[in-house]
Amino acid sequence: MEKPVSPFRFQLGMITGFVEEAPNIVTISVRIREYGEAKPGQFNMLYLPGVGEVPISLSSIPRRDSKGVVLKHTVRLAGSTTRSIVRRARIGVAIGIRGPYGRGWPMEEAVGSDILVVGGGIGLAPLKPVIEHIEANRDAYGRLNILYGARTPIDMIYKYKLEGFGKIPNTKLLLSIDKPFEGWKHHVGFVTELIPLSDVEVKNAYAMVCGPEVMMKVAAKKLLEKGFRKDRIFLSLERRMRCGVGICGTCQFGHYFVCKDGPVFRLSEIEDYLKVKGV
């Protein structure tokens, strides 16, 4: 009898490319030999030998080639492990990967519906595979609205892709920054202020939101005011995750484990917990 594969077993991959997206934010491309099917919104545990392990969402749909599978992760410097990843992001650097883990965005459920994507700061990273999936399967979905905001244009990620997002057929792209910036021609204010300007058909639409938690709470409120159903508003939560499979309990959120039951949740599942300070 074959021994079961440990959920903590990682593969050693190699960084094959990196892009400096914004101050202290990089996107790394890592090639590994084998990888399971990943859904938009899922995450991997990245392991840097001698430093530690950290959960990072996939920021692109995995790409298979003759040498293996290329995975992309957008990493922001936030702690000791991410600091090391950001500062060591060079071609040829070895990095361990295990995953994919968690529950992703409801792409199958949302077939035939309009999609509203709302991203704040680095929160666009877990949403980018949603945009890529819709672009690759354009006839399967209705109108796509992409709302993205950051503190300044400098802090925006994927600057080289934003214009292309807006050119996807039947797509509306709205951008915002928090404060005035010389040369900025789009909205000035919080990204949540763009929600009333979206033109999806609310009765047949799904909203997918990721960003700072306070931004997501405001977004949820505005989406409800616009007429979205609670069970069609999805939020991607960020909590400290160590094991990735719901064993250690570090990421407990009410009666959920974010790593196993999320990171993507329906608002109807977690709205009561979002109201509790410190949960």
C-alpha positions in Angstrom: 0.0 0.0 0.0 1.3 3.4 -1.0 1.8 5.9 1.8 -0.5 8.9 1.7 1.1 12.1 0.5 1.6 14.5 3.4 -0.2 17.8 3.1 3.0 19.4 4.4 5.2 18.1 1.6 6.5 20.8 -0.6 8.2 20.8 -4.0 11.4 22.7 -4.6 10.9 25.2 -7.4 13.1 27.8 -9.1 12.3 31.4 -9.7 12.3 32.0 -13.5 11.3 35.6 -13.5 10.3 38.6 -11.4 8.7 42.0 -11.8 8.9 44.9 -9.4 5.3 46.0 -9.3 5.4 48.8 -6.7 7.6 49.8 -3.7 8.2 46.5 -1.7 5.9 44.5 -4.0 7.2 41.9 -6.5 5.6 39.3 -8.7 7.7 36.1 -8.9 7.4 33.3 -11.5 8.3 29.9 -10.2 8.6 26.7 -12.2 7.9 23.4 -10.5 7.7 19.9 -12.0 4.1 19.0 -10.9 1.1 20.8 -9.8 -2.6 20.1 -9.3 -5.5 22.0 -10.8 -5.8 25.4 -9.2 -8.9 27.7 -9.2 -8.8 31.5 -9.2 -8.6 32.6 -5.6 -6.7 29.7 -4.2 -3.3 30.1 -2.5 0.0 28.3 -2.0 2.4 28.1 0.9 5.8 29.5 -0.2 8.8 28.2 1.7 12.2 29.9 1.7 14.8 27.5 3.0 16.3 28.8 6.3 13.7 31.5 6.6 10.1 30.3 6.8 6.8 29.7 5.1 4.0 32.1 4.1 0.6 31.8 2.4 0.4 33.8 -0.9 -2.5 33.7 -3.4 -1.9 32.7 -7.0 -1.8 35.9 -9.1 -2.2 34.2 -12.4 -3.6 31.0 -13.9 -0.9 28.3 -13.8 0.8 27.8 -17.1 2.2 24.4 -18.2 5.1 24.0 -20.5 7.5 21.3 -21.5 9.6 21.8 -18.4 6.8 21.8 -15.8 4.3 24.3 -14.4 4.9 28.1 -14.0 3.2 29.7 -11.0 3.0 33.4 -10.3 2.7 35.0 -6.9 2.6 38.7 -6.1 4.3 39.3 -2.8 4.3 42.4 -0.5 7.0 42.9 2.1 5.1 42.5 5.4 7.2 40.3 7.6 10.5 38.4 7.9 9.6 35.7 5.3 8.0 38.0 2.7 10.9 40.5 3.3 13.3 37.7 2.3 11.3 36.7 -0.7 11.0 40.3 -2.0 14.7 41.0 -1.4 15.9 37.7 -2.8 13.6 37.7 -5.9 16.2 36.8 -8.5 16.2 34.3 -11.3 17.6 31.0 -10.2 16.7 31.3 -6.5 15.2 28.1 -5.0 11.9 28.3 -3.3 9.5 25.6 -1.9 5.8 25.4 -2.8 2.9 23.4 -1.5 -0.7 23.7 -2.6 -3.0 24.7 -4.0 -5.2 25.2 -0.9 -8.5 26.8 0.1 -11.7 27.7 -1.6 -11.5 30.1 -4.6 -13.9 32.4 -6.4 -17.2 31.0 -7.7 -16.3 30.9 -11.4 -18.5 27.9 -12.2 -21.5 29.2 -10.2 -21.2 32.6 -11.9 -21.4 31.3 -15.5 -23.9 33.3 -17.4 -23.8 36.2 -15.0 -22.3 39.7 -14.9 -19.2 40.0 -12.8 -18.1 43.0 -10.7 -14.5 42.9 -9.5 -13.4 45.3 -6.8 -9.7 45.4 -5.8 -7.8 47.6 -3.4 -4.0 47.8 -3.4 -2.4 44.4 -3.6 -5.9 42.9 -3.3 -6.0 42.9 -7.1 -3.5 40.0 -7.1 -6.0 37.3 -6.1 -8.5 38.8 -8.5 -6.3 38.8 -11.5 -6.9 35.1 -12.2 -10.6 35.9 -12.3 -10.1 38.5 -15.0 -7.8 36.1 -16.9 -10.4 33.3 -16.6 -13.2 35.5 -17.9 -11.0 36.7 -20.8 -10.2 33.1 -21.8 -13.9 32.1 -21.5 -15.5 35.4 -22.6 -18.7 33.9 -24.0 -19.4 32.2 -20.7 -20.0 35.4 -18.7 -21.9 38.6 -19.1 -20.6 42.1 -18.6 -17.4 42.5 -16.6 -16.7 45.6 -14.5 -13.2 46.0 -12.9 -12.8 48.6 -10.2 -9.3 49.1 -8.9 -7.8 51.6 -6.5 -4.6 52.3 -4.6 -3.1 55.1 -2.6 -1.2 56.6 -5.5 -0.5 55.5 -9.1 3.0 54.4 -7.9 1.3 51.9 -5.5 -0.7 50.3 -8.2 0.3 46.8 -9.3 0.1 45.4 -12.9 0.4 48.9 -14.4 1.4 47.3 -17.6 -1.8 45.2 -17.7 -4.5 47.6 -16.6 -5.0 49.1 -20.1 -5.4 45.6 -21.5 -8.0 44.7 -18.9 -10.1 47.6 -20.1 -9.9 46.3 -23.7 -11.4 42.9 -22.9 -14.7 42.7 -24.8 -17.8 43.9 -22.9 -15.6 45.2 -20.0 -15.6 48.5 -18.0 -12.5 49.5 -16.1 -12.6 52.2 -13.5 -9.5 53.3 -11.6 -9.0 55.5 -8.5 -6.4 56.8 -6.1 -6.9 58.0 -2.6 -5.5 61.5 -3.0 -4.8 63.9 -5.9 -1.7 63.1 -7.9 -0.2 65.2 -10.7 -1.2 63.9 -14.1 -3.9 61.5 -12.8 -6.9 61.5 -15.0 -9.2 59.1 -13.3 -11.2 59.1 -10.1 -9.8 60.6 -6.9 -11.1 58.9 -3.7 -11.6 55.5 -2.3 -12.2 52.6 -4.7 -15.5 51.8 -3.0 -16.8 55.2 -4.3 -16.8 53.6 -7.8 -19.3 50.9 -7.0 -22.4 53.2 -7.7 -20.8 53.9 -11.1 -20.7 50.2 -12.1 -23.2 49.1 -14.8 -23.6 45.4 -14.2 -27.1 44.0 -14.1 -27.4 43.6 -10.3 -30.2 41.0 -10.4 -27.9 38.7 -12.3 -24.4 39.6 -11.1 -21.7 38.4 -8.7 -19.3 40.7 -6.9 -15.8 39.6 -6.0 -13.9 41.8 -3.6 -10.4 41.8 -2.2 -8.4 44.5 -0.4 -7.8 45.8 3.2 -10.5 44.5 5.5 -11.9 47.9 6.2 -12.2 48.5 2.5 -14.1 45.2 2.0 -16.5 46.1 4.8 -17.4 49.4 3.1 -17.6 47.7 -0.3 -20.0 45.1 1.1 -22.2 47.9 2.5 -22.2 49.7 -0.8 -22.9 46.6 -2.8 -25.9 45.8 -0.6 -27.1 49.4 -1.2 -26.8 48.8 -4.9 -29.0 45.8 -4.7 -26.6 42.8 -4.6 -27.7 39.7 -2.8 -25.6 38.7 0.2 -25.0 35.3 -1.2 -23.5 36.8 -4.4 -21.0 39.1 -2.7 -17.7 37.3 -2.2 -14.8 38.5 -0.1 -11.2 37.1 0.1 -10.0 37.3 3.7 -6.5 37.5 4.9 -5.6 35.8 8.3 -2.4 34.4 9.7 -2.2 30.9 8.2 0.5 28.4 9.1 -0.5 24.9 8.1 -2.8 25.7 5.1 -5.1 22.7 5.8 -7.1 23.6 8.9 -5.1 21.8 11.5 -3.2 24.4 13.5 -6.2 26.7 14.1 -4.1 29.9 13.8 -6.4 31.3 11.1 -9.7 30.6 12.9 -12.4 33.2 12.1 -15.5 32.5 14.1 -16.3 28.8 13.4 -14.3 28.9 10.1 -10.7 28.2 9.3 -9.7 30.7 6.6 -7.1 28.4 5.0 -9.6 25.5 4.6 -13.1 27.1 4.4 -11.8 30.2 2.6 -10.0 32.4 1.9 -13.0 33.3 -0.3 -16.3 33.6 1.6 -19.8 34.7 0.8 -20.9 37.7 2.7 -23.9 35.8 3.9 -21.5 33.3 5.6 -19.4 35.8 7.5 -21.3 39.1 7.9 -21.9 38.6 11.6 -18.3 37.9 12.3 -17.2 41.0 10.3 -19.2 43.1 12.8 -17.2 41.8 15.8 -14.1 43.8 16.6 -11.0 41.7 17.0 -12.3 38.5 15.4 
